[in-house]
Structure formats: structure tokens, C-alpha cells
């Protein structure tokens, strides 16, 4: 049940792939960043009236200067009480059809990482798990519960 002060945050996240590499962002630039010093894919919060696809295409462009020609919805993930009392709902995408050149951004440093090296990066534990699911399933839904930045529970709810 949602009570006063609680919020449902809609967000998107995408892993852009080329030549057995994934474009990752090392979040090192913004103060008070929940992902400070971690590696993440691209994405962000949805604006009012935006579809998940519109949001991720906008976020990819804003964060990297890449124009996503097409994106593929891979999963839907629930994060209860993530960042306080807010439930986050994340539409997870992949993209291998894009154009443009990567530029610097104000959130972090972008780098193409070989897929074989991804698990060596400082990432949230859940990110490593759902990245593996992206390689295994066409689409899934899941739930990841964190407490004080520590993954305490997760479940794979549906595979379609």
C-alpha cells in the first residue's frame, strides 16, 4: 500500500551492445548519487506522458549522444523501498542498433567494456544478476529488494 510520502518512480535502463562490448557509465561526477563509483547502463526517470521507449531513447541520447534506432524491451523489474520509501519500477532494454559517437556527459565516464569483463566492475549485485538473465531469457519480470545498498532478496517472477 502506498502511503503519504511514498512514491512510485518509473524509470528505464538500457545496455547498448557492439562487437561483444557493452557501453557502461562509471558514475563519478554527481554529488549525492546513489550509484556513486558504480558502473551502470544508461537510463533514467520517465517524464510525464512518456512511453518507456521514448524515455530510454531520450536518455540514451542525453547521456551518450547516441541515437538509438531501435530498442528491445527485455524485462520489467520492481525495486521496493529503493532509495527510502520509494518503489522503483524499471523497464529494462537492450540496444544494438544505434548511430553517432559517444561524448562526455555530466553524470559519469562512458566506456565500452568487453562482455567478459562486466562482472569485474563495481556494480549493484542485482545488476549482475539481471544482466545474466538478459542473456538467458527473451523477457522476464523480477523483484529485487535492497537494504542499505545490500541485496537482501530477489525473485524471477515470470519468463515470457
C-alpha positions in Angstrom: 0.0 0.0 0.0 1.3 3.4 -0.9 1.0 6.0 2.0 1.7 9.7 2.1 5.3 10.4 1.3 5.8 7.2 -0.7 6.2 7.4 -4.4 6.3 5.1 -7.4 9.2 6.0 -9.6 9.1 4.9 -13.2 12.5 4.5 -14.9 14.3 3.0 -17.8 17.7 1.3 -18.2 19.5 0.1 -21.3 22.6 -1.9 -22.2 24.0 -0.8 -25.5 26.0 -3.5 -27.3 28.5 -3.6 -30.1 31.2 -6.1 -31.0 30.9 -8.2 -27.8 31.1 -5.0 -25.7 28.6 -3.1 -23.6 28.6 0.7 -23.1 28.8 1.3 -19.4 28.8 4.5 -17.3 31.1 4.9 -14.3 29.1 7.2 -12.1 31.7 9.5 -10.6 30.6 13.1 -11.3 27.3 13.9 -9.5 27.2 14.6 -5.7 24.7 12.6 -3.6 24.5 10.0 -6.4 23.1 6.6 -5.1 25.3 5.0 -7.8 28.5 6.9 -7.0 31.6 5.0 -8.0 29.4 2.2 -9.6 29.1 1.1 -13.2 25.7 1.2 -14.8 24.0 1.1 -18.2 22.2 4.2 -19.5 18.8 5.4 -18.5 16.8 7.4 -16.1 13.4 8.5 -14.8 10.4 8.8 -17.1 8.8 12.2 -17.8 5.0 12.6 -17.5 3.3 11.3 -20.7 6.4 9.5 -22.0 6.3 5.9 -23.0 9.2 3.7 -21.8 10.6 3.6 -25.3 10.5 7.4 -25.7 12.2 7.7 -22.3 15.1 5.3 -23.0 15.7 6.8 -26.5 15.9 10.3 -24.9 18.1 9.1 -22.0 20.5 7.3 -24.4 20.9 10.5 -26.4 21.2 12.8 -23.4 23.8 10.6 -21.7 25.9 9.4 -24.7 24.9 11.4 -27.8 24.0 8.1 -29.5 20.8 7.9 -31.5 19.0 4.6 -30.7 17.4 3.4 -34.0 15.6 0.6 -32.1 15.4 -0.7 -28.6 14.2 -4.1 -27.3 12.2 -4.4 -24.1 13.9 -7.2 -22.1 12.4 -7.0 -18.6 10.4 -5.2 -16.0 11.9 -5.0 -12.6 10.4 -3.9 -9.3 12.6 -2.4 -6.5 10.5 -2.0 -3.3 11.6 0.8 -1.0 14.6 1.6 -3.1 16.1 4.9 -2.0 14.0 5.4 1.1 10.3 4.8 0.9 10.1 4.9 -2.9 9.2 1.9 -5.0 11.1 2.0 -8.3 9.8 0.3 -11.5 12.3 -0.2 -14.2 11.8 -1.0 -17.9 14.9 -2.8 -19.0 16.1 -2.6 -22.6 18.9 -3.7 -24.8 20.0 -1.9 -28.0 22.4 -2.9 -30.8 21.1 -0.6 -33.5 22.3 2.9 -33.0 24.3 5.7 -34.7 26.6 8.5 -33.6 29.7 8.9 -31.5 29.9 8.8 -27.7 30.5 12.1 -25.9 31.3 13.1 -22.4 28.4 13.7 -20.0 27.8 15.3 -16.6 26.9 12.0 -14.8 29.9 9.8 -15.4 32.5 8.4 -17.7 31.4 6.2 -20.6 33.4 3.3 -21.6 33.0 0.2 -23.9 33.6 -2.8 -21.7 34.1 -6.3 -23.0 31.2 -8.6 -22.0 33.7 -11.0 -20.4 34.8 -8.2 -18.0 31.4 -6.9 -16.9 31.2 -9.0 -13.6 34.6 -7.5 -12.5 33.0 -4.0 -12.4 31.8 -2.3 -9.2 28.0 -2.7 -9.8 25.0 -3.4 -7.6 24.7 -7.1 -7.1 21.2 -7.2 -8.7 22.5 -5.6 -11.9 24.9 -8.5 -12.4 22.0 -11.0 -11.9 19.6 -9.4 -14.3 22.3 -8.9 -16.9 22.8 -12.7 -16.9 19.0 -13.1 -17.3 19.1 -10.9 -20.3 21.5 -13.4 -21.9 19.2 -16.3 -20.9 15.6 -15.1 -21.5 13.8 -13.0 -24.1 11.8 -11.3 -21.5 11.4 -11.5 -17.7 9.9 -9.8 -14.7 11.6 -9.7 -11.4 11.8 -8.1 -8.0 15.0 -7.0 -6.2 15.0 -5.9 -2.5 17.8 -3.8 -1.1 18.5 -2.6 2.4 21.3 -0.1 3.0 22.8 -0.8 -0.5 22.8 -4.6 0.2 20.8 -7.0 -1.9 18.7 -9.0 0.6 16.2 -10.8 -1.7 15.3 -11.3 -5.3 13.0 -13.3 -7.4 12.5 -14.1 -11.0 8.7 -13.8 -11.3 7.8 -14.5 -14.9 9.5 -15.6 -18.0 7.7 -14.9 -21.3 
